[in-house]
Structure formats: C-alpha cells, structure tokens
Amino acid sequence: MTPRSAPPGLIIAAPASGTGKTTVMLGLLAALRDRGLVVQPFKNGPDYIDPAFHRVASGRESVNLDTWAMGPGMLAGLASTGQGSDLVLAEGSMGLFDGVARKGATGTGAGADLAALMGWPVVLVIDASGQAQTAAAVALGLARFRSDVQVAGVIVNRVASPRHEALVRAGMAEAGLPVLGVLPKRGAIAMPERHLGLVQAEEQPALQALISDAGQLVRENVDLDALIAAAASTATPAAPPRITPPGQRIALARDAAFSFVYPHLLQGWRAAGAEVIPFSPLADQPPDPSADVCWLPGGYPELHGATLAQAHRFRSGLRAFAETKPVHGECGGYMAMGEAIIDKEGIRHPMTGLLGLVTSYEKRKMHLGYRSAVLRQAIPGHVTGGALRGHEFHYSTIVTQPDAPLADVTDANGDPVPETGSTRLQPGGGLSTGTFFHLIAGAS
C-alpha cells in the first residue's frame, strides 16, 4: 500500500560555501542516529563527495536531488527513498539561492528550489566569524528572499565566546529567527578539502572519529527537539523512477580512482534487473568477460597515473573486452580510455588507448557546470539522438582528441561546449565512447 504522506524533512543550507554546512550535516546525522532515529540523507545538486560522508554518518545511502537535471516525476520518486524513515535531512549546495540563470527540468539547481518543491523548511547554517548582530541581518535577508521558502531557524557556527554568542542571539531575536543551535569554533573537526571538493570518504582513515566528534558537538550545542519539531513536508510519495541500464551485466570500475557513480543510477539499474559486477583497475583487475558492457566512472585517475600505467592485466583485459563489446567512460573514466594522462608534474602515463584522447593536468583549467547533450552516437542505455542532462567538473586540458565527437553539448545557458566527448568503433565491432560530463538523467 502506498504511504499517504512523506516523512518530515529539513534542508541544511547556508548563505555560501565554506560555512561548515557539511560538518553540521554530519553532526546532525550522527546525533539523531544515536537517538535511535532513522534519518534519510539527500544532497542537493551534482555532488559525489558529500553523499559518501552522509552514508557513513547515517547508515543509509544518500541520494542526489537535482532540480535542473531531474524532472518532477524523477525527483518525487527519488525523494520517496525516505519512506520508512523518521526524518529527512537534505544538504544544500553553495548558497541557498545559488543556481544557474536559466531554469532546467524543474528549477535552477538551487537548494531553495528543492525546498519549495518538497515543502522542506530550511535550517540556515550561519558563520558568525567576524560579525555579531549583522549575522541576523544576513539570515533575515535569506528568510525573506522567497515567499515559497520557509526558514525554520538558524544554527550559528564558529562562535568565539559567550559574549559573541549573546550578541548574535540578540540580533536573531530582533529579526524574529529561532536559534536552534550555537556551535563554538572547533577546527579539529573541519573537513579537509581538495581541488574538486572534499576528500573522498574512503580516503579518511579517521572518518568515524571525525563524525563522532561532529555528533558530540551537535548534541551539546543544538536543540534537537526543536529541530525535529520544525521538520515538515508537502511531498507526495511516488514510485521510483524507471532508469534504463546500460546492459544486463555491467562491469563497473570501482575503487579510489573510479568512484563517481550516482546512487540513483545504480539503484535504477538494479531495479531494472541488471547485475552490477565491480572490478578495480588499481588492483590490476580486468572487467569480467561475461559482462555485456563496461562502465568506467569518474574519479581521480590523475592521482594514480603510475599505478594505472603499470596495471597490465587491467589494460589488456579492457582492450580485449572492448574489441567486441561497448565501453563507456565518464570524465576520469573517459581519460583512462585515452592514450595518456599527463599529470601535474608533466609526467606522461600511458592509458588503455581505446580512444585517442590525451589529457593534461600540467596547466590546470577549471571546467565546471551543467551540461545538456544530444547524442550523435548511441551510448549504452541511450540511443542516437537521445537528450541527456549532466554536469562537468574537472581541471584537465585536452591535448589531443582525434576521434569523432560523441554529442552536441551545451551549457546551462544553451551555449555550445567544446568538450563533445569521443567515439571510436573498434576493429572487432565494439564501440568505445566517453564524455567529460557525468550523466544525471535523460532529458524529458
């Protein structure tokens, strides 16, 4: 029987990146879990790193919800992942109202769009460093900016002293904003960062201790009863979205170099009856020859260039597989399908050579943003002419790209993007394809 109502939820948001939002999110997940509550985490927008931390803190798979790339039916179906939980917590991205200029499938990608769509009130994480009552003015501006977005209260972060706290609380009281918590400065639990965002969960040897510390900080300084009482939802439960898998038996590269796969895609593939067979290129494992397709996701192959160059079983096994079967790569996986990756020291590492692509990190250049693509050539799971939505985020530069373009790609404004991806038919009839953008959803 379909549940009549969705569990209550909140969005943990902020005026900007760098406020401590992820640390607060992890602390809330840990503290509420310690209370015996089942909390379903979500992440607004395109992000691979934060959901992996959410999973460790909550014990549940965190799912991305993206109003630019996903239609309302897909969003409703994925939000229903929270059915059976006591509470939903969704972590925002960047600032609460930060999105692209032109609306996509459902919105601009801003956390505010998701809050309005799901009816989840917002808990603002306000960094009070270097200010006092002015922090309330910032919070009040956020609370009044859109009438369809409800701000339930504020968690004030990085408070320096009792006097500082008193001044901030006075400002919030004047603004009429409930203070749900006040967190003192505690740099020891700050999350380490990398050029593409937070360091991955599996690279954090002390992750459990870090989450435990964040949970203790929240338990001691946040009114969890008030926070739980503030949660709400107007979402209507829906069936999970139907996602066409790239094959029946999918060999999936999965290790520290290739880890960027959205949970909703894996869930959709399995729900459609597909079998996912992981293998590790870093461990010199080839794809299972019984699979009918190989998928190389993004990650950080540039950090493991020497290891991948020496992974002879992986490289020869992938080439043998690709002779007669389709292989698709995204971003880092695409680069590993090329001839070589040049690392930041200028060292050239040979890759698998399924495509002629050569990429370099010697001179960094940011490529960031949503992408729409119309396929010139089919890829596993999507036909020629199919429209896809995704995002691109990397610092590599193309040195050589001799193969045929895979797709016509545009950014969120509709402007053409030169990174079109590549396609090559192998001598045995297998098709090798790759893109710099990460697939989120087919465009409706």
MOCORLIN-V19717 format. One line per field, one symbol per residue. phi: phi as a letter, one per 20 degrees, with the letter a starting at -180 (. if undefined). psi: psi as a letter, one per 40 degrees, with the letter a starting at -180 (. if undefined). Layout:
phi: ???
psi: ???
//
This chain:
phi: .ffebeffbbdecbfafnengfffgfffgffffffneedeeccfnebdfggffgfffdmcfedfccffedffffffffffgfgneebdcdefclegdebefdfefcaenfffffgffemefddeedeegmbcffgffffffffefcfeddeercdedmeeagfgffffffffffemdfeeacdffbffdfefccfdofffgfedfdffffffffffgfgecceffffffffbadfdgcfgfecfffaecdedfbafeccecfgffffffffenfdddfbdffemeefffefdbccdffrcffecgffffeefffffffffffgccfcccdlgfffffefaddefeneedfdemfcefcccdfdfbfcbqfcdcdfecfcgnbegnfdccabcbadedfebbeeffebedcefenefdffembbbefgeofddcabeeefdaffe
psi: hhidiiiiiihhiidiieeeddddddddddddddeeihhhiihhahhdddddddddddeihhhhhheddhiddddddddedeheidihhhhiibidehaidhibddaeeidddddddefhihhhhhheheicdddddddddddedhdehhhdahhhifhdidddddddddddddefhhheihhihgedeihiiidfaiiideegdfdddddddddddddeehgddddddeiiieihiiiiihhhieidhhhhhhaddgeghhdddddddddeeihhgiihddefhiiheeieihhhiibfddefdddddegddddddddddedeiihhihbdddddeadihhaeeehhhhadediehhiiedhhhhhhiihihhhdhiihehiheihihaihhieihhdhgeiiidihhiaeeeiihdgeiiihhideeihhiiieihhdiih.
//
